[in-house]
Amino acid sequence: MIRRKKKVQISVYLDEAIMKMLADYAARRDQPQSMIAEAAIASFLSPDADERREAAIAKRLDQVDRRLARQERDIGIAIETLAVFVRFWLATTPALPEVAAQAARAKSAERYEAFVTALGRRLAKGPKLRQEISEDIDRVDDKAMPSPAGS
């Protein structure tokens, strides 16, 4: 016959909110509250708890870093897109005589509204420009360009 070690009972005072969280968690897992509390205390007191916490934080920081890198890439695409458009527009749009300029200003408000409407439709249903541009462009450009040290 196998004898189980008798466990020692303790009294613990918990904040109402923590007690509710413990009760909810125990109910979801269909486990006794004391078993969950025991596991939590053991995890907290274990010597590798710091390493596990550090690994979890490092994983989250890596995720944040990847998101920031994507945002940086997307902002770079937006800036370059705007710069190419402005350069193209300036190069292809001749200056107008004053009489024609007044008529063009009147028409520009209508054209701007059409642009904003089209942009709104594009943003609402996609695909986004950043999705159309390959993620590998930066890597290909880096390989094609000689490094400054090699110059």
C-alpha positions in Angstrom: 0.0 0.0 0.0 1.4 3.4 -1.0 1.2 6.1 1.6 0.8 9.7 0.6 2.7 12.4 2.5 0.4 14.5 4.5 0.3 18.1 3.4 0.6 21.0 5.8 -2.3 23.4 5.9 -1.7 27.1 6.0 -4.0 30.1 6.3 -3.5 32.8 3.7 -5.2 36.1 3.4 -5.9 37.1 -0.2 -7.2 40.3 -1.7 -10.8 39.9 -2.9 -9.8 40.4 -6.5 -7.0 37.8 -6.3 -9.3 35.3 -4.6 -11.9 35.8 -7.4 -9.2 35.2 -10.0 -8.1 32.1 -8.2 -11.6 30.7 -8.0 -12.4 31.5 -11.6 -9.1 29.9 -12.8 -9.8 26.8 -10.6 -13.3 26.5 -12.0 -12.1 26.8 -15.6 -9.5 24.1 -15.1 -11.8 22.0 -12.9 -9.0 21.8 -10.3 -9.0 22.5 -6.6 -7.9 26.0 -5.6 -5.3 24.6 -3.2 -3.6 22.7 -6.0 -3.4 25.8 -8.1 -2.1 27.9 -5.2 0.5 25.3 -4.4 1.7 25.2 -8.0 1.9 29.0 -8.1 3.9 29.2 -4.9 6.2 26.4 -6.1 6.7 28.3 -9.4 7.4 31.5 -7.6 9.9 29.9 -5.3 11.7 27.7 -7.9 15.3 28.7 -8.7 14.6 28.9 -12.4 11.6 31.3 -12.1 13.9 34.2 -12.9 15.1 32.5 -16.1 11.6 31.7 -17.2 10.5 35.2 -16.5 13.5 36.6 -18.4 12.8 34.3 -21.4 9.2 35.4 -21.5 10.2 39.1 -21.4 12.8 38.5 -24.1 10.2 36.8 -26.3 7.8 39.7 -25.9 10.6 42.2 -26.6 11.5 40.3 -29.8 7.9 40.6 -30.9 7.8 44.3 -30.2 11.1 44.7 -32.1 9.7 42.9 -35.1 6.6 45.1 -35.0 8.7 48.2 -34.8 10.8 47.1 -37.7 7.7 46.5 -39.8 6.4 50.0 -38.9 9.7 51.5 -39.8 9.6 49.7 -43.1 6.0 50.8 -43.8 6.8 54.5 -42.9 9.8 54.3 -45.2 7.6 53.0 -48.0 5.1 55.8 -47.4 7.8 58.5 -47.4 9.4 57.2 -50.6 6.1 56.9 -52.3 5.3 60.5 -51.5 8.7 61.6 -52.6 8.4 59.8 -55.9 5.0 61.2 -56.5 6.0 64.8 -55.7 9.1 64.6 -57.9 7.0 63.1 -60.8 4.3 65.8 -60.3 6.8 68.6 -60.2 8.6 67.3 -63.3 5.5 66.8 -65.4 3.3 69.7 -64.4 4.1 73.0 -66.2 3.4 76.3 -64.6 0.0 77.8 -65.7 -0.8 81.3 -66.9 -2.7 83.3 -64.2 -6.1 82.9 -66.0 -5.7 79.1 -66.3 -4.3 78.9 -62.7 -7.6 80.4 -61.4 -9.6 77.8 -63.2 -7.2 75.0 -62.1 -7.6 76.1 -58.4 -11.4 75.8 -58.8 -11.1 72.3 -60.3 -8.5 71.2 -57.7 -11.0 71.1 -54.8 -13.2 68.7 -56.8 -10.2 66.6 -57.8 -9.0 66.5 -54.2 -12.3 65.3 -52.9 -12.3 62.5 -55.5 -8.7 61.6 -54.4 -9.7 61.5 -50.7 -12.8 59.3 -51.6 -10.6 56.9 -53.6 -8.1 56.7 -50.8 -10.8 56.0 -48.3 -12.1 53.1 -50.4 -8.6 51.7 -50.9 -7.9 51.9 -47.1 -11.2 50.3 -46.3 -10.9 47.2 -48.6 -7.2 46.9 -49.4 -4.9 45.5 -50.5 -2.5 48.0 -48.9 0.6 49.2 -50.8 2.8 47.7 -48.1 1.3 44.3 -48.8 2.0 44.7 -52.5 5.7 45.4 -51.9 7.7 42.4 -51.2 9.2 42.0 -47.7 12.4 40.7 -49.4 13.2 44.0 -51.2 15.4 45.3 -48.4 17.3 42.0 -48.3 17.8 42.0 -52.1 18.9 45.7 -52.1 21.4 45.0 -49.3 23.0 42.1 -51.2 23.1 44.1 -54.5 24.6 47.2 -53.0 28.4 47.1 -52.2 29.2 47.9 -48.6 30.8 51.3 -47.8 33.8 49.5 -46.4 34.4 47.7 -49.7 34.5 51.1 -51.6 
